[in-house]
Amino acid sequence: MCSLIKINLGQLSIRPVRKVEEPRYLELIQQYHYPGDLAKIGHTLWYVTTHGDEWAALLSFSAAAWKCGVRDRWIGWDFRHQYDRLKLIANNSRFLILPEWHYPNLGSKALSLCRQRIAGDWRTHFGQSLLLLETFDDPSRFHGTVYRAANWTCLGLTRGYSRTRDGYSTVATSPKKEPDFVEIAPPDHGRIETRRIWCSTAPNEHLDFPHVGQVFLSERESFYKKTRKVTHEVVLGVTNRSPEQACPERILKVNRGHWMIENRCHYVIDWNFDEDRAAASE
């Protein structure tokens, strides 16, 4: 027999960590967060989410990543303006839900509460405004479900280089090749879809396939808002079109168009009109 315990998320609150509480905060982060604690470097705010007098979740926000290709392209700024405007972004560098507080929706509630007050706190502590929040998830460990539930937008994969005191690491600690194209679809039938595609001509000479132009890997990630379920689908493909004839965006569009024909036309003929079995009975 198992028991269920419910908590009232309306009783959650969030506040900056007090100076006297910082040793406890660091100890918990070091004990339960897989990369360990993170020293305060530059503009940094630590938050604690509380339920009554008890600590439920811990968050850290610090200076934005100096470089992030998918972010910079999404914003649309160029390198001449980028560094002057990084101060408008804060990076959620740590997020820890304490072990005894793994309740449904608590994580997205904590992120929402923090988003509502961090701009004011940032201005009070550092005299600067905030326009955006960013974070980075390791896809080998997480799917970013809590962030999606809190209405954060996934922009794509990074190259995996980490920030150091001297700039950036020379080796990618968690290598991830950026997709060649990313498409984020708005909520449709209760789900949010992120579609990514990688294209390459490198395997061409090793493939026993006539007239190969390039190969591609397409990934579709669907987040269902009602159930909070996340599904992944990966498709490998080959085309006789060269990169000059078909860019990644075009290949992704054509690939999706194939399934639109399959679902809208062939499915109706096969299922509604029973075409397959009718042909077999002749």
BABA-123704 format. One line per 2 residues: their letters; for each residue x, y, z of N, C-alpha, C. Coordinates in steps of 0.1 Angstrom, whole numbers, plus 5000, padded with zeros to 4 digits. Layout:
BEGIN
a> X,Y,Z,X,Y,Z,X,Y,Z | ...
***
This chain:
BEGIN
mc> 5009,4988,5000,5000,5000,5000,5009,5012,5000 | 5005,5022,4992,5013,5034,4991,5004,5046,4995
sl> 5010,5057,5000,5002,5068,5004,5005,5080,4995 | 4996,5089,4994,4998,5101,4986,4997,5113,4995
ik> 5006,5122,4992,5007,5134,5000,5005,5146,4990 | 4996,5155,4992,4994,5166,4984,4999,5179,4991
in> 5004,5188,4984,5007,5201,4990,5000,5212,4982 | 4997,5223,4989,4991,5235,4983,5002,5243,4976
lg> 5003,5243,4963,5013,5251,4956,5011,5266,4958 | 4999,5270,4962,4997,5284,4964,5004,5289,4977
ql> 5009,5280,4985,5016,5284,4997,5031,5284,4995 | 5035,5282,4983,5049,5283,4979,5053,5298,4978
si> 5065,5301,4982,5070,5315,4980,5085,5314,4977 | 5090,5325,4972,5104,5325,4968,5111,5338,4973
rp> 5123,5337,4977,5130,5349,4981,5145,5347,4979 | 5153,5358,4979,5168,5356,4978,5173,5350,4991
vr> 5184,5342,4989,5190,5336,5001,5197,5347,5009 | 5195,5346,5022,5201,5356,5031,5216,5352,5033
kv> 5224,5362,5037,5238,5360,5039,5241,5349,5049 | 5234,5348,5060,5236,5338,5070,5232,5324,5065
ee> 5224,5324,5055,5219,5311,5050,5228,5305,5038 | 5238,5313,5034,5246,5309,5022,5253,5296,5025
pr> 5259,5293,5037,5266,5280,5039,5256,5268,5037 | 5244,5270,5042,5235,5259,5040,5231,5257,5026
yl> 5229,5268,5019,5226,5267,5004,5237,5260,4997 | 5249,5264,4999,5261,5257,4992,5262,5243,4996
el> 5259,5239,5008,5260,5225,5012,5250,5217,5005 | 5238,5222,5004,5227,5214,4997,5230,5213,4982
iq> 5235,5224,4976,5238,5223,4962,5249,5213,4959 | 5259,5213,4968,5271,5204,4967,5266,5190,4969
qy> 5257,5188,4978,5253,5174,4981,5243,5168,4971 | 5234,5176,4965,5224,5170,4957,5224,5174,4942
hy> 5231,5184,4938,5232,5189,4924,5244,5182,4918 | 5242,5176,4906,5252,5167,4900,5265,5175,4897
pg> 5265,5188,4892,5278,5194,4890,5284,5200,4903 | 5276,5200,4914,5281,5206,4926,5278,5221,4927
dl> 5284,5227,4937,5281,5241,4940,5288,5250,4929 | 5285,5263,4930,5290,5272,4920,5293,5285,4927
ak> 5305,5290,4927,5309,5302,4934,5302,5314,4928 | 5301,5324,4936,5295,5337,4931,5306,5344,4923
ig> 5304,5345,4910,5313,5353,4901,5305,5363,4894 | 5308,5376,4895,5301,5386,4889,5287,5388,4895
ht> 5277,5391,4886,5263,5393,4891,5257,5380,4893 | 5254,5377,4906,5248,5364,4909,5237,5366,4920
lw> 5226,5359,4918,5215,5359,4929,5212,5345,4932 | 5211,5341,4945,5206,5328,4949,5192,5329,4955
yv> 5184,5320,4951,5170,5320,4956,5167,5307,4963 | 5158,5308,4972,5152,5296,4979,5137,5296,4978
tt> 5131,5285,4974,5116,5284,4974,5112,5277,4987 | 5103,5283,4993,5099,5278,5007,5084,5274,5007
hg> 5081,5265,5015,5067,5261,5019,5066,5262,5034 | 5061,5273,5038,5061,5276,5053,5076,5280,5056
de> 5081,5273,5066,5095,5275,5070,5105,5265,5063 | 5100,5256,5055,5108,5246,5049,5113,5249,5036
wa> 5125,5246,5033,5131,5248,5020,5127,5237,5010 | 5122,5241,4998,5117,5231,4988,5126,5230,4976
al> 5131,5242,4971,5139,5242,4959,5149,5254,4960 | 5160,5252,4953,5171,5262,4952,5174,5266,4938
ls> 5176,5279,4936,5179,5284,4922,5190,5294,4923 | 5199,5294,4912,5209,5304,4911,5208,5310,4897
fs> 5210,5323,4897,5210,5331,4885,5223,5339,4884 | 5230,5339,4873,5242,5345,4872,5243,5352,4858
aa> 5255,5357,4855,5257,5364,4842,5255,5354,4830 | 5250,5360,4819,5247,5352,4807,5259,5346,4801
aw> 5257,5335,4793,5268,5329,4785,5274,5340,4775 | 5287,5341,4774,5293,5350,4765,5288,5348,4750
kc> 5289,5335,4747,5285,5331,4733,5276,5319,4733 | 5265,5320,4725,5256,5309,4723,5249,5311,4710
gv> 5253,5303,4700,5249,5305,4687,5234,5305,4685 | 5227,5295,4691,5213,5294,4689,5205,5306,4695
rd> 5210,5310,4707,5204,5322,4714,5207,5334,4706 | 5219,5336,4701,5222,5349,4694,5215,5350,4681
rw> 5213,5339,4674,5205,5339,4662,5190,5341,4664 | 5185,5336,4675,5171,5338,4679,5168,5352,4682
ig> 5178,5359,4690,5176,5373,4693,5178,5381,4680 | 5188,5378,4672,5190,5385,4660,5200,5396,4661
wd> 5208,5396,4671,5218,5406,4672,5231,5402,4666 | 5240,5411,4662,5253,5408,4656,5264,5410,4667
fr> 5276,5406,4664,5287,5406,4674,5290,5420,4678 | 5287,5430,4670,5291,5444,4674,5282,5449,4686
hq> 5270,5443,4687,5261,5448,4698,5260,5437,4709 | 5264,5425,4706,5261,5414,4715,5267,5417,4729
yd> 5280,5420,4731,5286,5421,4744,5281,5433,4752 | 5276,5443,4746,5270,5454,4753,5256,5451,4759
rl> 5250,5440,4753,5236,5437,4757,5235,5424,4765 | 5246,5418,4767,5246,5405,4775,5241,5408,4789
kl> 5243,5420,4794,5238,5424,4808,5223,5424,4809 | 5216,5423,4798,5201,5422,4798,5196,5408,4800
ia> 5205,5398,4801,5202,5384,4802,5208,5378,4814 | 5200,5370,4821,5206,5362,4833,5205,5347,4830
nn> 5214,5340,4835,5215,5326,4832,5211,5318,4845 | 5201,5309,4844,5197,5301,4855,5208,5289,4856
sr> 5218,5292,4863,5230,5282,4864,5228,5270,4873 | 5218,5271,4882,5215,5260,4891,5200,5260,4894
fl> 5195,5248,4894,5181,5246,4898,5180,5232,4904 | 5177,5232,4917,5176,5220,4925,5163,5219,4933
il> 5155,5208,4930,5144,5205,4939,5149,5195,4949 | 5148,5198,4961,5153,5190,4972,5146,5176,4972
pe> 5153,5166,4976,5148,5152,4974,5134,5149,4980 | 5131,5155,4991,5118,5152,4997,5106,5161,4991
wh> 5109,5169,4981,5099,5178,4976,5096,5176,4961 | 5097,5164,4957,5095,5160,4943,5080,5158,4941
yp> 5072,5169,4941,5058,5169,4939,5054,5174,4925 | 5043,5170,4919,5039,5174,4906,5038,5190,4905
nl> 5043,5196,4895,5042,5210,4892,5049,5219,4901 | 5057,5213,4911,5064,5222,4920,5075,5229,4913
gs> 5082,5222,4904,5093,5228,4897,5089,5240,4888 | 5078,5238,4880,5074,5249,4871,5068,5260,4880
ka> 5062,5257,4891,5057,5268,4900,5069,5276,4905 | 5080,5270,4909,5091,5277,4915,5098,5286,4904
ls> 5099,5281,4892,5104,5289,4881,5095,5301,4878 | 5082,5299,4878,5072,5310,4876,5074,5321,4887
lc> 5074,5317,4899,5076,5326,4910,5089,5334,4909 | 5099,5327,4905,5112,5334,4903,5112,5344,4892
rq> 5105,5340,4881,5105,5349,4869,5097,5362,4873 | 5087,5361,4882,5079,5372,4885,5087,5383,4893
ri> 5097,5379,4900,5104,5389,4909,5118,5392,4906 | 5124,5383,4897,5139,5385,4895,5143,5398,4889
ag> 5134,5403,4880,5138,5416,4873,5139,5427,4884 | 5130,5428,4893,5131,5438,4904,5143,5436,4913
dw> 5145,5423,4916,5157,5420,4925,5170,5424,4918 | 5171,5420,4905,5183,5423,4897,5186,5438,4896
rt> 5175,5446,4894,5177,5460,4894,5181,5466,4907 | 5175,5460,4918,5179,5465,4932,5193,5462,4935
hf> 5198,5450,4932,5211,5446,4936,5222,5451,4926 | 5219,5452,4913,5230,5455,4903,5227,5467,4895
gq> 5215,5474,4897,5212,5486,4890,5210,5484,4875 | 5206,5472,4871,5204,5469,4857,5191,5462,4854
sl> 5185,5464,4842,5173,5457,4839,5176,5443,4833 | 5166,5435,4833,5166,5422,4827,5155,5420,4817
ll> 5158,5415,4805,5148,5412,4795,5146,5398,4792 | 5156,5389,4794,5156,5375,4791,5162,5367,4802
le> 5157,5354,4803,5164,5344,4812,5168,5333,4803 | 5179,5327,4805,5184,5315,4798,5188,5304,4807
tf> 5189,5292,4802,5195,5281,4810,5199,5270,4800 | 5207,5261,4805,5212,5250,4796,5210,5237,4803
dd> 5204,5227,4795,5201,5214,4800,5210,5204,4793 | 5215,5194,4800,5223,5183,4793,5213,5173,4788
ps> 5211,5171,4775,5201,5162,4770,5203,5148,4773 | 5216,5144,4777,5218,5130,4781,5213,5128,4795
rf> 5209,5138,4802,5203,5136,4816,5189,5141,4817 | 5185,5152,4810,5172,5158,4811,5166,5161,4798
hg> 5152,5163,4798,5145,5167,4786,5140,5181,4787 | 5143,5188,4798,5138,5202,4800,5123,5203,4802
tv> 5117,5192,4807,5102,5192,4808,5097,5203,4818 | 5104,5205,4829,5099,5215,4839,5100,5229,4833
yr> 5110,5232,4825,5112,5245,4819,5101,5247,4808 | 5098,5237,4801,5087,5238,4790,5074,5240,4797
aa> 5072,5233,4808,5059,5235,4816,5058,5249,4821 | 5069,5256,4823,5069,5270,4828,5070,5280,4817
nw> 5067,5275,4804,5066,5283,4792,5080,5289,4788 | 5091,5282,4791,5104,5285,4785,5104,5279,4771
tc> 5112,5284,4762,5113,5280,4749,5127,5273,4746 | 5126,5261,4740,5139,5254,4737,5143,5259,4723
lg> 5156,5264,4722,5161,5270,4710,5170,5261,4702 | 5175,5250,4708,5183,5241,4701,5195,5236,4710
lt> 5205,5230,4704,5216,5224,4711,5228,5233,4709 | 5237,5233,4719,5249,5241,4719,5261,5232,4714
rg> 5272,5238,4713,5284,5230,4709,5291,5223,4721 | 5286,5226,4733,5291,5219,4745,5304,5225,4752
ys> 5308,5237,4748,5319,5243,4754,5315,5250,4767 | 5323,5249,4777,5319,5255,4790,5327,5268,4792
rt> 5321,5277,4800,5327,5290,4803,5337,5288,4814 | 5349,5295,4813,5359,5295,4823,5363,5309,4826
rd> 5372,5310,4836,5377,5324,4840,5384,5330,4828 | 5391,5322,4820,5399,5327,4809,5391,5328,4795
gy> 5379,5325,4795,5371,5325,4783,5362,5313,4782 | 5366,5304,4772,5358,5292,4771,5368,5280,4770
st> 5364,5268,4774,5372,5256,4774,5376,5253,4760 | 5388,5247,4758,5392,5244,4744,5386,5230,4740
va> 5381,5223,4749,5374,5210,4746,5360,5210,4750 | 5351,5205,4742,5337,5205,4746,5335,5194,4756
ts> 5330,5198,4768,5329,5189,4779,5316,5180,4777 | 5307,5185,4770,5295,5177,4766,5292,5179,4752
pk> 5299,5173,4743,5298,5176,4729,5284,5175,4723 | 5280,5185,4717,5266,5185,4710,5267,5193,4698
ke> 5266,5187,4686,5266,5195,4674,5253,5203,4673 | 5254,5216,4670,5242,5223,4668,5234,5218,4656
pd> 5221,5217,4657,5213,5214,4645,5215,5224,4633 | 5214,5219,4621,5215,5228,4610,5203,5237,4608
fv> 5192,5232,4614,5179,5240,4614,5170,5235,4625 | 5164,5245,4631,5154,5242,4642,5141,5249,4639
ei> 5130,5242,4641,5117,5248,4640,5109,5245,4652 | 5103,5255,4658,5095,5253,4670,5081,5257,4667
ap> 5072,5247,4667,5058,5249,4663,5050,5254,4675 | 5041,5263,4673,5032,5268,4684,5023,5256,4688
pd> 5017,5258,4700,5008,5247,4705,4998,5243,4695 | 4997,5231,4692,4987,5225,4682,4981,5213,4688
hg> 4968,5213,4690,4961,5202,4696,4967,5198,4710 | 4971,5208,4717,4976,5206,4731,4991,5202,4732
ri> 4999,5203,4721,5013,5200,4722,5021,5210,4715 | 5034,5211,4720,5044,5219,4714,5055,5210,4708
et> 5058,5213,4695,5067,5204,4688,5080,5212,4685 | 5091,5206,4688,5104,5211,4684,5110,5202,4674
rr> 5113,5207,4662,5119,5198,4651,5133,5203,4648 | 5142,5193,4648,5156,5196,4645,5161,5187,4634
iw> 5170,5192,4626,5176,5184,4615,5191,5187,4614 | 5198,5176,4612,5212,5177,4609,5215,5171,4595
cs> 5223,5177,4587,5226,5172,4573,5241,5171,4571 | 5245,5162,4563,5259,5160,4561,5262,5153,4548
ta> 5273,5156,4542,5278,5149,4530,5289,5139,4533 | 5294,5139,4546,5305,5131,4549,5304,5116,4547
pn> 5292,5110,4550,5290,5096,4547,5288,5092,4533 | 5287,5102,4524,5283,5098,4510,5291,5087,4504
eh> 5305,5089,4505,5314,5079,4498,5313,5065,4504 | 5307,5064,4516,5307,5051,4523,5293,5044,4521
ld> 5284,5051,4514,5270,5045,4512,5269,5038,4499 | 5263,5027,4499,5260,5019,4487,5246,5024,4483
fp> 5245,5036,4478,5232,5042,4474,5235,5051,4462 | 5228,5048,4451,5230,5056,4439,5226,5070,4440
hv> 5235,5079,4435,5232,5093,4434,5230,5100,4447 | 5236,5095,4458,5234,5101,4471,5239,5116,4471
gq> 5231,5125,4475,5236,5139,4476,5240,5143,4490 | 5232,5138,4500,5235,5141,4514,5226,5132,4523
vf> 5230,5130,4535,5221,5123,4545,5217,5132,4555 | 5206,5129,4562,5201,5137,4572,5195,5129,4584
ls> 5195,5136,4595,5189,5130,4607,5179,5141,4612 | 5166,5136,4613,5156,5145,4618,5150,5141,4631
er> 5149,5150,4641,5144,5147,4654,5132,5155,4657 | 5122,5149,4662,5110,5156,4666,5107,5153,4681
es> 5106,5164,4688,5103,5163,4703,5089,5170,4705 | 5080,5162,4711,5067,5167,4713,5064,5168,4728
fy> 5060,5180,4733,5056,5182,4747,5041,5183,4748 | 5034,5174,4755,5020,5174,4756,5016,5182,4769
kk> 5010,5194,4767,5008,5203,4778,4999,5197,4789 | 4989,5189,4785,4980,5184,4795,4986,5174,4804
tr> 4993,5164,4798,4999,5153,4806,5013,5155,4810 | 5020,5166,4805,5034,5169,4807,5043,5158,4801
kv> 5038,5150,4792,5046,5139,4787,5054,5145,4775 | 5066,5139,4774,5075,5143,4763,5079,5131,4755
th> 5077,5131,4742,5080,5120,4733,5091,5125,4723 | 5099,5115,4719,5110,5118,4709,5109,5108,4697
ev> 5111,5114,4686,5111,5106,4673,5123,5110,4665 | 5131,5100,4661,5143,5102,4653,5142,5095,4639
vl> 5144,5102,4628,5143,5096,4615,5156,5099,4608 | 5161,5088,4601,5173,5089,4593,5169,5089,4578
gv> 5175,5097,4570,5171,5097,4556,5183,5100,4547 | 5180,5098,4534,5190,5101,4524,5183,5108,4512
tn> 5190,5117,4505,5184,5124,4494,5194,5125,4483 | 5190,5126,4471,5199,5128,4460,5202,5143,4457
rs> 5196,5151,4465,5198,5166,4463,5211,5170,4471 | 5219,5178,4465,5231,5183,4471,5227,5194,4481
pe> 5236,5198,4489,5234,5210,4498,5230,5222,4491 | 5235,5224,4479,5232,5236,4471,5218,5235,4466
qa> 5213,5223,4464,5199,5221,4458,5189,5220,4469 | 5193,5216,4481,5183,5214,4492,5189,5217,4505
cp> 5186,5229,4511,5191,5233,4524,5184,5225,4535 | 5189,5225,4547,5183,5217,4558,5168,5221,4560
er> 5165,5234,4560,5151,5238,4561,5142,5232,4551 | 5147,5232,4538,5139,5226,4528,5137,5211,4529
il> 5147,5204,4534,5146,5189,4536,5136,5186,4547 | 5137,5194,4558,5127,5192,4569,5113,5194,4564
kv> 5111,5205,4556,5098,5208,4551,5093,5197,4542 | 5101,5192,4533,5097,5181,4523,5094,5168,4531
nr> 5102,5165,4541,5100,5153,4549,5087,5154,4556 | 5084,5165,4562,5071,5167,4568,5059,5166,4558
gh> 5062,5172,4546,5051,5172,4536,5048,5157,4532 | 5058,5149,4532,5055,5135,4528,5045,5128,4538
wm> 5047,5131,4551,5038,5125,4561,5025,5132,4561 | 5024,5144,4556,5011,5151,4555,5003,5143,4544
ie> 5010,5140,4533,5003,5132,4523,4999,5118,4528 | 5008,5112,4535,5005,5099,4540,4993,5099,4550
nr> 4993,5109,4558,4982,5109,4569,4969,5114,4563 | 4969,5124,4554,4957,5130,4550,4950,5123,4538
ch> 4959,5117,4530,4954,5110,4518,4954,5095,4519 | 4966,5089,4520,4967,5075,4520,4959,5068,4532
yv> 4960,5075,4544,4953,5069,4555,4938,5069,4553 | 4933,5079,4547,4918,5079,4544,4914,5068,4535
id> 4922,5066,4524,4919,5056,4514,4921,5042,4521 | 4931,5040,4529,4934,5027,4535,4924,5023,4545
wn> 4920,5033,4554,4912,5030,4565,4897,5032,4562 | 4893,5044,4557,4879,5047,4555,4873,5039,4544
fd> 4881,5037,4533,4876,5030,4521,4881,5016,4520 | 4889,5012,4530,4894,4998,4531,4901,4993,4518
ed> 4909,5002,4512,4914,4999,4499,4923,4987,4499 | 4932,4986,4509,4942,4975,4510,4935,4961,4510
ra> 4925,4959,4519,4918,4946,4519,4909,4944,4507 | 4903,4955,4502,4895,4954,4490,4903,4949,4478
aa> 4915,4954,4477,4924,4949,4466,4928,4935,4467 | 4930,4931,4480,4935,4917,4482,4923,4907,4480
se> 4911,4911,4481,4900,4902,4480,4896,4899,4465 | 4901,4907,4456,4898,4906,4442,4905,4893,4436
***
